[in-house]
Amino acid sequence: MGKEVVFVIAEAALELVPPEIAGHSAVSRNARRRGKSPVETLLDVSLHYPAMKRLRDREKRGRPDILHVTLLELLSSPLNLEGLMKIYVHTYGDYAITVDPSTKVPRNYMRFVGLMEQLLTVGRVPPNSDKPLMKAYPSTFRNLLKEAGFESCILLSEEGDLKPPEEICGEALNSDLPLVIGGFPHGKFNEEVSGICRSTFSIYHRPLEAWVVASRLAGACEKVLKVLI
Ligand SMILES: C[S@@+](CC[C@H](N)C(=O)[O-])C[C@H]1O[C@@H](n2cnc3c(N)ncnc32)[C@H](O)[C@@H]1O
């Protein structure tokens, strides 16, 4: 049985403003106010809704807050504090992000946005460190899994077979597979992601927010690994 639980947040709705909408007034106004170039700011549907109307897959994009809350949940969990968790992020635009377990993600959303803009622009945070806490580089989901040492995964989805979180965690540890949670607000996983995972499980008969699923699974793994009684 593996002793470390690996979480992959897949297709996270985190990206810089794409060039095709960089000139839209809803985007340039916000960027100017922050003294940044539009393409160096994060796409955020709460600011850029009018500009996103014609974007492909717009229902899956522009929600950095999902990753923010999910990372806060996972990184501050007892499972992570005990050194029993690894977190990887794959984004909608096919970037891989590695997250050092000691990373302290800012609680404040605007500070998180600034950090993610730096990460996606420079490729690492802190920018000049030899041992960055987070690194970002272009990578498909398949490539990220391979680099992390996995050929398959366990997908969490409202459409999977209902299974208690502790059993899902047990299966991940027994078969040494990562747990994959979607970091997007609406829609389905793309086929590259769903096609690689060998099983798909649901923990509840209705859709849940990504951070709730992450938190329930981390809690279940804490029981399986006897971190919490
Ligand atoms: C807000 S959902 C994404 C949209 C998707 N249509 C949905 O409602 O599940 C965020 C992610 O949480 C996980 N998730 C949501 N509901 C779930 C459930 N009932 N059981 C297991 N995982 C769930 C999935 O990984 C999903 O991609």
The ligand as a Tripos MOL2 file, in Angstrom:
@<TRIPOS>MOLECULE
LIG
   27    29     1     0     0
SMALL
NO_CHARGES

@<TRIPOS>ATOM
      1 C1        -18.3200   21.7120   -9.9220 C.3       1 LIG1
      2 S1        -17.7540   20.1450  -10.4210 S.3       1 LIG1
      3 C2        -17.4770   20.3070  -12.1440 C.3       1 LIG1
      4 C3        -18.7120   20.2720  -12.9710 C.3       1 LIG1
      5 C4        -19.3430   18.9030  -13.1740 C.3       1 LIG1
      6 N1        -20.4040   18.9820  -14.1450 N.3       1 LIG1
      7 C5        -19.9420   18.4630  -11.8930 C.2       1 LIG1
      8 O1        -20.9570   19.0720  -11.5060 O.co2     1 LIG1
      9 O2        -19.4050   17.5260  -11.3080 O.co2     1 LIG1
     10 C6        -16.1330   20.0610   -9.8110 C.3       1 LIG1
     11 C7        -15.5440   18.6960   -9.6440 C.3       1 LIG1
     12 O3        -15.9140   18.1350   -8.4070 O.3       1 LIG1
     13 C8        -16.0070   16.7310   -8.5240 C.3       1 LIG1
     14 N2        -17.3690   16.3370   -8.1980 N.ar      1 LIG1
     15 C9        -18.4810   17.0980   -8.2430 C.ar      1 LIG1
     16 N3        -19.5430   16.4170   -7.8010 N.ar      1 LIG1
     17 C10       -19.0940   15.2090   -7.4350 C.ar      1 LIG1
     18 C11       -19.7100   14.0570   -6.8610 C.ar      1 LIG1
     19 N4        -21.0070   14.0150   -6.5890 N.pl3     1 LIG1
     20 N5        -18.9260   12.9790   -6.5870 N.ar      1 LIG1
     21 C12       -17.6010   13.0070   -6.8520 C.ar      1 LIG1
     22 N6        -16.9720   14.0610   -7.3870 N.ar      1 LIG1
     23 C13       -17.7030   15.1520   -7.6650 C.ar      1 LIG1
     24 C14       -15.6440   16.3620   -9.9410 C.3       1 LIG1
     25 O4        -14.2860   15.9910   -9.9980 O.3       1 LIG1
     26 C15       -15.9280   17.6490  -10.6630 C.3       1 LIG1
     27 O5        -15.1740   17.7750  -11.8290 O.3       1 LIG1
@<TRIPOS>BOND
     1     1     2 1
     2     2     3 1
     3     2    10 1
     4     3     4 1
     5     4     5 1
     6     5     6 1
     7     5     7 1
     8     7     8 2
     9     7     9 1
    10    10    11 1
    11    11    12 1
    12    11    26 1
    13    12    13 1
    14    13    14 1
    15    13    24 1
    16    14    15 ar
    17    14    23 ar
    18    15    16 ar
    19    16    17 ar
    20    17    18 ar
    21    17    23 ar
    22    18    19 1
    23    18    20 ar
    24    20    21 ar
    25    21    22 ar
    26    22    23 ar
    27    24    25 1
    28    24    26 1
    29    26    27 1
@<TRIPOS>SUBSTRUCTURE
     1 LIG1         1 GROUP 0 **** ****
